[in-house]
Structures are given as structure tokens and as C-alpha cells.
Amino acid sequence: MDINKFFEGITKVVKRFAKEIAEQKFQEKEQKTGRGPKVGAEKAEKGDGKKKGINPDFPKTG
């Protein structure tokens, strides 16, 4: 077995392991917060189309 192929194999295993650990941490974080990665983006895309502003015709109470 060539030493380079041996180390390439080790590198692949380590990268796969690191990716799995990162995915597990991400899933745990999602479960703790109860929010997925697209929640904020979906809200921004949907929007209600209304802009909040001051309405000068609205009578003041007071």
C-alpha cells in the first residue's frame, strides 16, 4: 500500500467524521431553538405587504 493512499484514506475518514459531528450539532441546535434555518427567510419572503407608518387622518385620543 502506498503511503499517500493510506493518508488520503485517513483524511477521507476524518472529514466524513467531522461532517457527521457538525450535522449532529446543527440538529441539536435546531431542536433546542425549535427553529429551522429557513424560518427567518420565509418570513421575509412572505411579508404581509403592509408598511407601518403614521396615519395623519387617525384621530388622537387622550
N, C-alpha and C positions, 0 to 999 in steps of 0.2 A: 504494500500500500504506500503510495506516495504521501509524503508528509504534508504537502499542500492540500491534497484532497482530504486528508484527515482533519486539518484545521478548518477547512471550508465546511465540513460536516458539523464540526463543533459549533462554528459560527451560526449555521442554519438552525441548529437546535436551540441555541441561546436566544436568537432573535425570535423564534417561534414561542419560546417560553415567556420572554419579555412581553410579547404581543398579547398572550393569553392573560398574563397578570394585569396588564394595562386595561384590557377589556373587562376583567373581573372588577377592578377598582371603579371603572366607569359605571358598570351595572349597579354596584353598591351605592354609589353616589346618587344615581337616578332613583333608586329605591328609597333612600333617605329623604330626598327632597320631594319626591313624588312628581317631578317634572322631567320631561324628556328634552332632548336637545332642540326640538323644533317648536316648542311652545311659544317662546318669545317671537320667533319668526312668523308663526301662523297668526298671532295676534296682530302683528304689524302689517301683514299682508291683508287680512280681512278688514280690519278697521271698521268703524261704523259710518264713516263718511261725513260725520258731523264735526264741525270745528267749534270749540267752545270759545265764546267771546262775550263781550259786554253788549247787551241789548239796550240801547238808549230809550226805547219805547216802553220798557217794562217799568211799571210804577213802583216807586220805592215805598216800603212800609216802615213805619218807625215811630 
